[in-house]
Amino acid sequence: FMRAVGKVPRYQLRVKCMLIRATFDEKVAEISESVSLVAQAVKEVRTSPALKKVLQMTLALGNYLNGGTNKGAAWGFKLDTLSKLSGTKTVDNKSTLLHYIAGLLAKEAEKGNSSGGDGEEKTTDAVLLL
């Protein structure tokens, strides 16, 4: 048997090809499930009004804090800036910038509830998002 297998030209390559052929459908199913989950996540991020509200508030607050510098009046920010929200603390170290933004969004949601505005659901969702 071994002598017969040894006479087959490029048998290692052929065995690898047979193995790939046998497991191809299974691997495609695994990958396509992951790709569809990523596509669904991208759709949620792009259409989320709550996330948009949080990002708007973060940009507005950042522009206000940096108003007197050359970083003020920015059109946007890098996503890694969001991780700095929890690291930027108040003078008394009891609260962070993230807490402050959540408080602003909560106040805006309460204001929306009392006036019956259309933006109340977006703001409430934004607070829950934080």
BALOBA-1460 file (C-alpha; in Angstrom, 3 decimals):
// residues 130
<rec num="1" residu="f" x="0.000" y="0.000" z="0.000"/>
<rec num="2" residu="m" x="2.719" y="2.452" z="0.981"/>
<rec num="3" residu="r" x="4.641" y="1.665" z="-2.173"/>
<rec num="4" residu="a" x="1.523" y="2.317" z="-4.272"/>
<rec num="5" residu="v" x="0.870" y="5.642" z="-2.482"/>
<rec num="6" residu="g" x="4.500" y="6.597" z="-2.899"/>
<rec num="7" residu="k" x="4.218" y="6.162" z="-6.686"/>
<rec num="8" residu="v" x="1.360" y="8.687" z="-6.930"/>
<rec num="9" residu="p" x="2.790" y="11.971" z="-8.231"/>
<rec num="10" residu="r" x="2.542" y="14.832" z="-5.706"/>
<rec num="11" residu="y" x="0.458" y="12.747" z="-3.311"/>
<rec num="12" residu="q" x="0.843" y="15.202" z="-0.386"/>
<rec num="13" residu="l" x="-0.631" y="18.020" z="-2.438"/>
<rec num="14" residu="r" x="-3.434" y="15.764" z="-3.621"/>
<rec num="15" residu="v" x="-4.275" y="14.685" z="-0.069"/>
<rec num="16" residu="k" x="-4.402" y="18.327" z="1.050"/>
<rec num="17" residu="c" x="-6.728" y="19.160" z="-1.834"/>
<rec num="18" residu="m" x="-9.003" y="16.250" z="-0.945"/>
<rec num="19" residu="l" x="-9.113" y="17.380" z="2.681"/>
<rec num="20" residu="i" x="-9.985" y="20.956" z="1.678"/>
<rec num="21" residu="r" x="-12.665" y="19.676" z="-0.663"/>
<rec num="22" residu="a" x="-14.185" y="17.534" z="2.094"/>
<rec num="23" residu="t" x="-14.339" y="20.338" z="4.684"/>
<rec num="24" residu="f" x="-15.077" y="23.272" z="2.357"/>
<rec num="25" residu="d" x="-18.863" y="23.443" z="2.851"/>
<rec num="26" residu="e" x="-18.537" y="23.305" z="6.637"/>
<rec num="27" residu="k" x="-15.982" y="26.111" z="6.697"/>
<rec num="28" residu="v" x="-18.083" y="28.257" z="4.349"/>
<rec num="29" residu="a" x="-21.097" y="27.823" z="6.647"/>
<rec num="30" residu="e" x="-19.049" y="28.919" z="9.683"/>
<rec num="31" residu="i" x="-17.620" y="31.940" z="7.928"/>
<rec num="32" residu="s" x="-20.892" y="33.044" z="6.351"/>
<rec num="33" residu="e" x="-22.566" y="33.007" z="9.777"/>
<rec num="34" residu="s" x="-19.807" y="35.250" z="11.157"/>
<rec num="35" residu="v" x="-20.012" y="37.572" z="8.165"/>
<rec num="36" residu="s" x="-23.776" y="37.936" z="8.541"/>
<rec num="37" residu="l" x="-23.368" y="38.763" z="12.247"/>
<rec num="38" residu="v" x="-20.800" y="41.440" z="11.430"/>
<rec num="39" residu="a" x="-23.056" y="42.862" z="8.702"/>
<rec num="40" residu="q" x="-25.967" y="42.994" z="11.147"/>
<rec num="41" residu="a" x="-23.798" y="44.752" z="13.739"/>
<rec num="42" residu="v" x="-22.657" y="47.305" z="11.161"/>
<rec num="43" residu="k" x="-26.277" y="47.975" z="10.197"/>
<rec num="44" residu="e" x="-27.220" y="48.506" z="13.850"/>
<rec num="45" residu="v" x="-24.344" y="50.909" z="14.424"/>
<rec num="46" residu="r" x="-25.099" y="52.916" z="11.272"/>
<rec num="47" residu="t" x="-28.839" y="53.252" z="11.993"/>
<rec num="48" residu="s" x="-28.809" y="53.653" z="15.777"/>
<rec num="49" residu="p" x="-30.288" y="57.022" z="16.777"/>
<rec num="50" residu="a" x="-29.126" y="56.486" z="20.367"/>
<rec num="51" residu="l" x="-25.491" y="56.033" z="19.338"/>
<rec num="52" residu="k" x="-25.756" y="59.069" z="17.075"/>
<rec num="53" residu="k" x="-27.030" y="61.127" z="20.018"/>
<rec num="54" residu="v" x="-24.162" y="59.976" z="22.260"/>
<rec num="55" residu="l" x="-21.585" y="60.777" z="19.578"/>
<rec num="56" residu="q" x="-23.147" y="64.210" z="18.963"/>
<rec num="57" residu="m" x="-23.073" y="65.001" z="22.672"/>
<rec num="58" residu="t" x="-19.470" y="63.813" z="22.959"/>
<rec num="59" residu="l" x="-18.384" y="65.977" z="20.016"/>
<rec num="60" residu="a" x="-20.226" y="69.022" z="21.351"/>
<rec num="61" residu="l" x="-18.721" y="68.606" z="24.811"/>
<rec num="62" residu="g" x="-15.243" y="68.067" z="23.391"/>
<rec num="63" residu="n" x="-15.560" y="71.195" z="21.271"/>
<rec num="64" residu="y" x="-16.719" y="73.163" z="24.294"/>
<rec num="65" residu="l" x="-13.840" y="71.946" z="26.476"/>
<rec num="66" residu="n" x="-11.290" y="72.624" z="23.730"/>
<rec num="67" residu="g" x="-12.918" y="75.878" z="22.625"/>
<rec num="68" residu="g" x="-9.930" y="78.128" z="23.265"/>
<rec num="69" residu="t" x="-7.398" y="75.823" z="21.622"/>
<rec num="70" residu="n" x="-6.645" y="74.783" z="18.069"/>
<rec num="71" residu="k" x="-8.533" y="71.527" z="18.721"/>
<rec num="72" residu="g" x="-11.799" y="73.385" z="19.258"/>
<rec num="73" residu="a" x="-14.552" y="73.429" z="16.614"/>
<rec num="74" residu="a" x="-13.657" y="69.945" z="15.407"/>
<rec num="75" residu="w" x="-15.811" y="68.218" z="12.810"/>
<rec num="76" residu="g" x="-15.277" y="64.824" z="14.375"/>
<rec num="77" residu="f" x="-13.068" y="62.678" z="16.584"/>
<rec num="78" residu="k" x="-11.378" y="59.307" z="16.514"/>
<rec num="79" residu="l" x="-13.235" y="56.396" z="18.072"/>
<rec num="80" residu="d" x="-10.419" y="55.734" z="20.535"/>
<rec num="81" residu="t" x="-11.396" y="59.059" z="22.124"/>
<rec num="82" residu="l" x="-14.499" y="57.351" z="23.512"/>
<rec num="83" residu="s" x="-12.337" y="55.225" z="25.802"/>
<rec num="84" residu="k" x="-10.944" y="58.419" z="27.331"/>
<rec num="85" residu="l" x="-14.409" y="59.495" z="28.536"/>
<rec num="86" residu="s" x="-14.231" y="57.185" z="31.527"/>
<rec num="87" residu="g" x="-10.638" y="58.207" z="32.261"/>
<rec num="88" residu="t" x="-11.278" y="61.963" z="32.334"/>
<rec num="89" residu="k" x="-12.217" y="62.646" z="35.952"/>
<rec num="90" residu="t" x="-13.535" y="65.664" z="37.769"/>
<rec num="91" residu="v" x="-11.406" y="67.622" z="40.216"/>
<rec num="92" residu="d" x="-12.817" y="65.677" z="43.193"/>
<rec num="93" residu="n" x="-12.329" y="62.278" z="41.431"/>
<rec num="94" residu="k" x="-15.960" y="61.335" z="42.095"/>
<rec num="95" residu="s" x="-17.227" y="61.498" z="38.539"/>
<rec num="96" residu="t" x="-16.008" y="61.124" z="34.973"/>
<rec num="97" residu="l" x="-16.814" y="62.770" z="31.682"/>
<rec num="98" residu="l" x="-18.849" y="59.684" z="30.819"/>
<rec num="99" residu="h" x="-21.007" y="60.228" z="33.929"/>
<rec num="100" residu="y" x="-21.469" y="63.858" z="32.958"/>
<rec num="101" residu="i" x="-22.605" y="62.983" z="29.419"/>
<rec num="102" residu="a" x="-24.997" y="60.359" z="30.803"/>
<rec num="103" residu="g" x="-26.414" y="62.973" z="33.176"/>
<rec num="104" residu="l" x="-26.885" y="65.472" z="30.345"/>
<rec num="105" residu="l" x="-28.648" y="62.866" z="28.236"/>
<rec num="106" residu="a" x="-30.856" y="61.865" z="31.186"/>
<rec num="107" residu="k" x="-31.847" y="65.502" z="31.755"/>
<rec num="108" residu="e" x="-32.611" y="65.861" z="28.070"/>
<rec num="109" residu="a" x="-34.749" y="62.709" z="28.213"/>
<rec num="110" residu="e" x="-36.675" y="64.063" z="31.207"/>
<rec num="111" residu="k" x="-37.194" y="67.351" z="29.416"/>
<rec num="112" residu="g" x="-38.470" y="65.423" z="26.399"/>
<rec num="113" residu="n" x="-40.872" y="63.425" z="28.590"/>
<rec num="114" residu="s" x="-42.358" y="66.520" z="30.157"/>
<rec num="115" residu="s" x="-42.820" y="68.309" z="26.825"/>
<rec num="116" residu="g" x="-43.870" y="65.202" z="24.889"/>
<rec num="117" residu="g" x="-41.214" y="65.774" z="22.218"/>
<rec num="118" residu="d" x="-40.273" y="63.351" z="19.476"/>
<rec num="119" residu="g" x="-36.668" y="63.008" z="20.617"/>
<rec num="120" residu="e" x="-37.460" y="61.492" z="24.003"/>
<rec num="121" residu="e" x="-37.097" y="57.897" z="22.860"/>
<rec num="122" residu="k" x="-33.751" y="58.593" z="21.176"/>
<rec num="123" residu="t" x="-32.394" y="60.336" z="24.259"/>
<rec num="124" residu="t" x="-33.647" y="57.647" z="26.633"/>
<rec num="125" residu="d" x="-32.054" y="55.006" z="24.448"/>
<rec num="126" residu="a" x="-28.837" y="57.036" z="24.423"/>
<rec num="127" residu="v" x="-28.762" y="57.066" z="28.238"/>
<rec num="128" residu="l" x="-29.334" y="53.319" z="28.305"/>
<rec num="129" residu="l" x="-26.557" y="52.904" z="25.770"/>
<rec num="130" residu="l" x="-24.086" y="54.531" z="28.145"/>
